[in-house]
Amino acid sequence: MAKAVGVDPNKVNYVATAGGGELLASALGGHVTLGMGGYSEFAPQFQAGKLRAIAVSAPQRLPGSDTPTLKEQGVDLEFVNWRGVFAQASAKPAELKELQEAVAKAVASDEWKQAVKQRGWIDLYQPTAEFTAFLKQERAQIEGTLKDIGLVK
């Protein structure tokens, strides 16, 4: 993000936290200037006026939120908090097919659609081939960031 807004990433004082709870305490306690995390983790604090949402990094605004995206604010950057379903490399093709079909069925269900809506998520389900390509792109981006800040050569 620093690079996208013209800031040298090495000039950013990045403070790692163990998760949303620690980040929330740091933000509310005035120990950090800016925090980045999942919108739904902090929504109660936004609604209570204790924190202010500046931007969402998703491709579009989140359902039920009027917080603008980074792109709407002129920052050409998107990143999302994603989860994946993985199997051991030794899994048999039939096992992988069964797992893929189960996940596809689950994300097509009314229960999944309700959970997505209730939590204010964007449904970014990708079948195996698309997700594999996405992971390669994510890895390249992360490696580039780690090189930019000097953690990887």
Solvent accessible surface area in square Angstrom, and as a share of the most:
residue,aa,sasa,rsa
1,M,80,0.36
2,A,19,0.15
3,K,129,0.55
4,A,48,0.37
5,V,77,0.44
6,G,70,0.68
7,V,66,0.38
8,D,66,0.34
9,P,31,0.19
10,N,96,0.49
11,K,158,0.67
12,V,73,0.42
13,N,134,0.69
14,Y,176,0.67
15,V,83,0.48
16,A,73,0.57
17,T,44,0.26
18,A,101,0.78
19,G,35,0.34
20,G,19,0.19
21,G,58,0.55
22,E,86,0.38
23,L,21,0.10
24,L,39,0.20
25,A,63,0.49
26,S,20,0.13
27,A,26,0.20
28,L,82,0.41
29,G,46,0.44
30,G,61,0.59
31,H,145,0.65
32,V,32,0.18
33,T,146,0.85
34,L,105,0.52
35,G,37,0.36
36,M,100,0.44
37,G,52,0.50
38,G,19,0.18
39,Y,60,0.23
40,S,58,0.37
41,E,91,0.41
42,F,15,0.06
43,A,18,0.14
44,P,78,0.49
45,Q,38,0.17
46,F,46,0.19
47,Q,154,0.68
48,A,67,0.52
49,G,65,0.62
50,K,132,0.56
51,L,40,0.20
52,R,197,0.72
53,A,30,0.23
54,I,94,0.48
55,A,33,0.26
56,V,11,0.06
57,S,25,0.16
58,A,10,0.08
59,P,59,0.37
60,Q,89,0.39
61,R,101,0.37
62,L,23,0.11
63,P,81,0.51
64,G,97,0.93
65,S,17,0.11
66,D,118,0.61
67,T,9,0.05
68,P,39,0.24
69,T,5,0.03
70,L,13,0.07
71,K,96,0.41
72,E,98,0.44
73,Q,87,0.39
74,G,71,0.68
75,V,21,0.12
76,D,117,0.60
77,L,30,0.15
78,E,71,0.32
79,F,71,0.29
80,V,42,0.24
81,N,107,0.55
82,W,77,0.27
83,R,190,0.69
84,G,31,0.30
85,V,89,0.51
86,F,132,0.55
87,A,52,0.40
88,Q,146,0.65
89,A,115,0.89
90,S,92,0.59
91,A,25,0.19
92,K,131,0.56
93,P,113,0.71
94,A,76,0.59
95,E,91,0.41
96,L,63,0.31
97,K,126,0.53
98,E,122,0.55
99,L,65,0.32
100,Q,75,0.33
101,E,97,0.43
102,A,56,0.43
103,V,38,0.22
104,A,40,0.31
105,K,161,0.68
106,A,53,0.41
107,V,24,0.14
108,A,65,0.50
109,S,34,0.22
110,D,112,0.58
111,E,132,0.59
112,W,79,0.28
113,K,113,0.48
114,Q,105,0.47
115,A,22,0.17
116,V,18,0.10
117,K,154,0.65
118,Q,136,0.60
119,R,116,0.42
120,G,21,0.20
121,W,103,0.36
122,I,37,0.19
123,D,66,0.34
124,L,80,0.40
125,Y,87,0.33
126,Q,60,0.27
127,P,63,0.39
128,T,68,0.40
129,A,82,0.64
130,E,98,0.44
131,F,36,0.15
132,T,62,0.36
133,A,61,0.47
134,F,42,0.17
135,L,51,0.25
136,K,142,0.60
137,Q,125,0.56
138,E,32,0.14
139,R,164,0.60
140,A,65,0.51
141,Q,82,0.36
142,I,93,0.47
143,E,64,0.29
144,G,31,0.30
145,T,70,0.41
146,L,55,0.27
147,K,109,0.46
148,D,54,0.28
149,I,62,0.32
150,G,59,0.57
151,L,127,0.63
152,V,62,0.35
153,K,226,0.96
